[in-house]
Amino acid sequence: MNFQEPFPIQAAAVPVLLSGQDVIGQAHTGTGKTAAFSLPILQNIVPKGGIQALILAPTRELAVQISGEINKFAKYTGIKNVTIYGGQSINVQFNDLDRGVEIVVATPGRLIDHLKRGSIELNDIKFVILDEADTMLDMGFIDDIKFILDLAPERKITALFSATMPAEILRLAEKYMRHPQQIFIDADDLSGEGIDQAFLIIKDREKTDYLMKFIKENKNGQTIVFCSTKDRTRRVAHELTKANFNVVTIQGDLSQFRRDKSMFLFKKGKADILVATDVAARGIDVPEVALVINYDVPNQDMVYFHRIGRTARAGGKGRAITLVSYSSVGDFRAIARQTKVQMTDLNKELGIEVKIPDTLKRETGQRGYVGSRRYTGRSRYGGGGRRYGGRSEHGERHSGGGKHYYGLRSRW
């Protein structure tokens, strides 16, 4: 598998988990967390011993990704895992469970369905892993997590991994974990190490032309384009397809079959471009992604870092470009203040003048002030700003802006 040396989270967490101690691990996306908890699990469970490990993930995409990595690690062990998530036929999952598995990777809602039906029991669980715990909290899964943990045996090893550590996560750890070892790997580092970050301020109607320009210039690998709404995702994918680009898309209105097919084609290198909402921001680990383009400015700083973290995976190099419409300059400045690297100003490089109308300058100034308050550490992402609504897995932005802010036909 071409492992040369462990990444910091692996070097710190693996020995602790092997010793039987609980772990709270704080590390950002792309730092090797999956191996950090998977390898100790595989070392300590036995084939045909029933379900001995449970891994909870916030989205189906991340759950599928984790299962895929475990399959690689477990290739010659005889240990099998199953992925449990909504959107897939529960009968398919019944059949997989009947064949016998030792590891369950699940999203909370569908797991509870199985627990209530009796198709999954947690009596023999030795490991419980909560991956991307802050996202599960922000998506409204906290009560589901408590319900699941209450059913697990008292004697088990529990590990919690999260990019940020809001108070509710720490309270959860205090209640359900036994003297956990705390491991913080670059907890405050939001630099996006290894990623060449750039931005271009343009009118919204100009974005598609520059999007195509940057994609054509990317000769190093695949491209992911992130949009803020399902409608934007569909329209951008349509425009790229019309221009003869090889495109797949992932957004909340697609069936699970079509989402799985899109991800399969992209991971296999049979599609050059993936256009997605934030549902995919924590569920893509494709080494060939060389460029991430934020077609829309995200509404939280941590969402920005999770998006751009799809490139430069596992210590590699990559590029991230954010297309900033005039009406979102204030939001982007608030995010840029959180980075610790100098971003490339493509307006200067390309000689593109920024001409923000006076009315938008006033609005941008107001949003810039709000943004400086939003990102002070009070939100569940370690920044302020809006939460994801309810249990939406789709990264939809439900308030603010309206069609003039997001619509492809917006002037600004």
Secondary structure, DSSP 8 states (H G I E B T S, - for coil): ----S--HHHHHHHHHHHTT--EEEE--TTSSHHHHHHHHHHHH--TTS---EEEE-SSHHHHHHHHHHHHHHTTTTT--EEEE-TTS-HHHHHHHHHT--SEEEE-HHHHHHHHHHTSS--TT--EEEE-SHHHHHHTT-HHHHHHHHHHS-SSSEEEEEESS--HHHHHHHHHH-SS-EEEESSTT--S-TTEEEEEEEE-GGGHHHHHHHHHHH--SSEEEEE-SSHHHHHHHHHHHHHTT--EEEE-TTS-HHHHHHHHHHHHTTS-SEEEE-GGGTTS---TTEEEEEESS--SSHHHHHHHHTTSSGGG--EEEEEEEEGGGHHHHHHHHTT-SS--EEHHHHHT------HHHHHHHHHHHHHHHHHTSS-STTSS-S----TT--S----SSSHHHHH-TT---
